[in-house]
Amino acid sequence: MNKLLSVQDVQDRFVERYRHVESDLVRDIERCVCGCDYGASSWTTVDEIQLIIALLGLNEDKYMLELGAGTGWPGLKLAEQTACQALLTDLPLDGLEIAHRRAATDGLDEKVAVASASGSLLPFPTASFDAVFHSDVLCCLPEKKEVLEECRRCVAPGGCMVFPVIFPTTNLSAEDQQLVLDGGPPFGEIEQSYPDMLAQTGWEMTKQIDLTDQFTQSMALMDKKLTQYSGELDNLKGQEIAAEERCRRANAVRATVRGILRRELYRAIPA
Ligand SMILES: C[S@@+](CC[C@H](N)C(=O)[O-])C[C@H]1O[C@@H](n2cnc3c(N)ncnc32)[C@H](O)[C@@H]1O
């Protein structure tokens, strides 16, 4: 059974995860599940990249801010594909250091910078970015509306924000609520829908796309790979951490199969 995680627990879990993302095995699993090898901890797949680029309107004249960039997925890929200028931010530096190295390896160091920043207190001037992106970040933090407000403040007139996010369906039984806690993202539960939150934080939603089917497939594939390589992953990550991850993913598969966890992508412009 999962315990309720604190904000610090969640950060610690990401930092622990980033310790292993450059290993061959973890990269192979990531390639198999999401089609990339940047150390993804969100569920954005390589097949979703062109859609995100189109929705963000990225090109070499645009300046993009990514929140919760982790180890660089998908911000580095967006910068590589469009030649946009990108600022990748997150709380722990551990992931950003990996992203920074990868940017240099991929010849993106002129285009990409990294900075430690909280999504709910962005240290950037008002209206400084053309595009704002975050991938499954709002379901990893409690202060969702504060983050949406900060994104609104930092986006330039004529700019936009795009983000996928995971959330549970409403009116869940106690059993299903527990399954969401055990298998869903750490702060997945919401009191209001994302369209309502967008409307209340100064945004006009222009697109809502259901990505649940792809997410369900990715979860099932991840679960399969974690089981297939359980011995190797125990050795790499330690038995306790690897077993906890297997258990969480197995619960996530149960939740997606029951249709109680969804993943949607939103595009919004300043209202
Ligand atoms: C699901 S991961 C996504 C990482 C990466 N973008 C990817 O797609 O693989 C969520 C990220 O949000 C970050 N995060 C959590 N709370 C945050 C906050 N308050 N401000 C900024 N980033 C935060 C975490 O550190 C983590 O790297």
The ligand as a MOL file (V3000), in Angstrom:
LIG
                    3D

  0  0  0     0  0            999 V3000
M  V30 BEGIN CTAB
M  V30 COUNTS 27 29 0 0 0
M  V30 BEGIN ATOM
M  V30 1 C 6.6810 13.7830 -14.5880 0
M  V30 2 S 8.1730 14.6630 -14.3600 0 CHG=1
M  V30 3 C 8.4330 15.3040 -15.9700 0
M  V30 4 C 9.9010 15.4080 -16.2750 0
M  V30 5 C 10.2430 15.6230 -17.7460 0
M  V30 6 N 9.7230 16.8610 -18.2760 0
M  V30 7 C 9.7190 14.4900 -18.5950 0
M  V30 8 O 8.8070 14.7190 -19.4080 0
M  V30 9 O 10.2170 13.3860 -18.4460 0 CHG=-1
M  V30 10 C 7.6550 16.0510 -13.4390 0
M  V30 11 C 8.7750 17.0410 -13.0930 0
M  V30 12 O 8.1750 18.1390 -12.4070 0
M  V30 13 C 9.1100 18.6200 -11.4690 0
M  V30 14 N 8.4320 19.4190 -10.4480 0
M  V30 15 C 7.6850 18.9860 -9.4080 0
M  V30 16 N 7.2510 20.0350 -8.6790 0
M  V30 17 C 7.7300 21.1450 -9.2820 0
M  V30 18 C 7.6220 22.5360 -9.0130 0
M  V30 19 N 6.9310 23.0090 -7.9750 0
M  V30 20 N 8.2420 23.3910 -9.8510 0
M  V30 21 C 8.9480 22.9380 -10.9170 0
M  V30 22 N 9.0760 21.6360 -11.2270 0
M  V30 23 C 8.4800 20.7550 -10.4180 0
M  V30 24 C 9.7640 17.3650 -10.9230 0
M  V30 25 O 11.0000 17.6400 -10.3120 0
M  V30 26 C 9.8570 16.5040 -12.1790 0
M  V30 27 O 11.1100 16.6430 -12.8030 0
M  V30 END ATOM
M  V30 BEGIN BOND
M  V30 1 1 1 2
M  V30 2 1 2 3
M  V30 3 1 2 10
M  V30 4 1 3 4
M  V30 5 1 4 5
M  V30 6 1 5 6
M  V30 7 1 5 7
M  V30 8 2 7 8
M  V30 9 1 7 9
M  V30 10 1 10 11
M  V30 11 1 11 12
M  V30 12 1 11 26
M  V30 13 1 12 13
M  V30 14 1 13 14
M  V30 15 1 13 24
M  V30 16 1 14 15
M  V30 17 1 14 23
M  V30 18 2 15 16
M  V30 19 1 16 17
M  V30 20 1 17 18
M  V30 21 2 17 23
M  V30 22 1 18 19
M  V30 23 2 18 20
M  V30 24 1 20 21
M  V30 25 2 21 22
M  V30 26 1 22 23
M  V30 27 1 24 25
M  V30 28 1 24 26
M  V30 29 1 26 27
M  V30 END BOND
M  V30 END CTAB
M  END
